Amino acid sequence: MLDASTNAVRPDIADVRLADRVFAPHYAAPLRRTLSSSVDLRESRGRDALTIAHLPVGATFDLLDLTGGVAWGIAVDAGLVGYLDADVVAT
């Protein structure tokens, strides 16, 4: 079992780079993005969820899912997987 705090895997989707280690109904290739402002990386989707890291403007984020104004992926420098507000993810 992979640690979901450091490996981008959920019951519905996983990082394609983990395909040799985990089965998922869908795989996503990460899209490397830069954050346009500082933001809290959260443990789950909700705005009241536990903050696991504070990411600075310019931080690199590997985007794997963008649904309902919330982005899920990997904070590259922190090595943590989590959720953040989609409006700070620059294209």
C-alpha positions in Angstrom: 0.0 0.0 0.0 1.4 3.4 -1.0 1.4 6.4 1.3 -1.2 8.7 -0.3 0.5 11.8 1.3 3.6 11.3 -0.9 2.2 9.2 -3.7 -0.5 10.6 -6.0 -3.1 7.8 -5.7 -6.8 7.9 -4.9 -9.5 5.3 -5.3 -10.5 6.9 -8.6 -7.3 8.1 -10.2 -3.5 7.8 -9.9 -0.4 9.3 -11.3 0.6 7.4 -14.4 4.2 7.1 -13.1 2.8 4.8 -10.4 1.1 2.4 -12.9 3.7 -0.3 -12.3 2.9 -0.3 -8.5 -0.8 0.4 -8.2 -4.0 -0.4 -10.1 -6.5 2.5 -10.6 -9.5 2.9 -12.8 -7.9 6.0 -14.4 -4.3 7.3 -14.7 -3.3 10.9 -15.2 -0.1 12.3 -16.6 1.0 15.2 -14.5 1.0 18.7 -16.0 3.8 20.7 -14.5 2.5 24.1 -13.4 3.7 27.1 -11.4 1.6 28.7 -8.7 0.6 32.3 -9.3 0.2 33.1 -5.6 0.9 31.5 -2.3 -1.6 28.9 -1.2 -2.3 26.3 1.4 -1.9 22.7 0.3 -4.8 20.8 2.0 -5.3 17.1 3.0 -8.7 17.0 1.3 -10.9 19.0 -1.0 -12.8 21.1 1.5 -11.6 24.6 2.3 -11.7 23.7 6.0 -9.5 20.7 5.5 -6.2 20.3 7.4 -3.4 22.3 5.9 -0.3 20.1 5.2 2.0 22.8 3.7 2.0 26.4 2.7 3.3 26.8 -0.8 4.9 30.0 -2.0 4.3 31.9 -5.2 6.3 30.3 -8.0 6.2 26.8 -6.4 6.0 24.0 -8.8 2.9 21.8 -8.8 2.3 18.6 -10.8 -1.4 18.9 -11.6 -3.3 15.6 -11.9 -7.0 16.5 -11.5 -8.9 19.8 -11.7 -12.6 19.5 -10.7 -15.0 22.1 -9.2 -12.4 24.8 -8.7 -10.1 22.5 -6.8 -6.8 21.1 -8.1 -5.2 17.9 -6.9 -1.6 16.9 -7.4 1.9 17.0 -6.1 3.7 20.0 -4.6 7.0 19.1 -6.2 9.5 20.8 -3.8 7.6 19.7 -0.7 7.1 16.1 -2.0 3.5 16.2 -0.8 0.2 15.3 -2.4 -2.8 17.4 -1.8 -5.5 19.8 -2.8 -5.4 23.5 -3.5 -7.6 26.3 -5.0 -7.4 25.9 -8.8 -7.3 29.7 -9.4 -3.6 29.8 -8.3 -2.5 27.1 -10.8 -1.0 29.0 -13.7 -1.1 27.5 -17.2 
